[in-house]
């Protein structure tokens, strides 16, 4: 049995990049009978940037609804909210004392954010340690994520390795990253990595009109309708290739190369496959968002299921580290 874990920040409604890069590969693993999955919403992480409580709550529900709408069996697996298991913050402290300062200072995501943001808080700096705690608290063996999280997973392994080395025993399980080669980085409508912070997302759960607008805004070159086009240099085609079946992808490739096929045609076809693929999930998402008690109950049950596991890990570590009066 493999123990699989992954999380999504509650910093907005999950977009196509989250779905293809993390949620769907994770759901595939959840469908295999031999796996035990821990999928959670990283709301503590969202505090590094998002300060409005009402918006956080709304986002938490949106992320939860997305997982549920895309098909997570919340009864069979562990589906929970990070902040419902405060043990993770205690583990963060222990781990932070085994984390070399330069490792955090040199993290790509921190350096990127440091350049972009007005407010750079300490939470942003120690963000990878909380992420390591998320993973190590449950002895996760495998972590399906998009490519942007690769360095965070390497840091998790380094921190756990340093901890085990000093303890002289394998107290923490080193997780293996699982990054699907096909979907390592889903491009956004401007060709950069799809990310809420770049404002280039395709929001598969947004109202149909918004979704259409986003697809129609995908940046292309200025080739005329009649001209042949290079599918391998087009973001519309790149996105289509992530969503359509093999023969349909080949057909679009040939149309691009032949000429007489415009970017507008390709965008319409892309929008059609998005609706085809996510139409049913979109309906389930709306139904869940209209009845948030169902979401809250699923998360409450999930927290009840995971807390004993989290406590057991901490007891093991506290004993090994010499903490507590008993
Ligand atoms: P977050 O919330 O930024 O993204 C959630 C997941 O979606 C993937 N992803 C993408 N994959 C492919 N193409 C894209 N354009 C794209 N954009 C996002 C991310 O790689 C991620 O897998 N730090 C994490 C959340 C987290 C976590 C964890 C993940 C907290 N604790 C423990 C795994 C294990 C984050 O901010 O992901």
Boltz pocket constraint, residues with backbone or C-beta under 6 A from the ligand:
constraints:
  - pocket:
      binder: B
      contacts: [[A, 5], [A, 6], [A, 7], [A, 8], [A, 9], [A, 10], [A, 17], [A, 18], [A, 19], [A, 20], [A, 21], [A, 22], [A, 23], [A, 42], [A, 45], [A, 130], [A, 131], [A, 134], [A, 135], [A, 143], [A, 144], [A, 145], [A, 146], [A, 147], [A, 148], [A, 149], [A, 152], [A, 183], [A, 184], [A, 185], [A, 186], [A, 187], [A, 188], [A, 193], [A, 194], [A, 195]]
      max_distance: 6.0
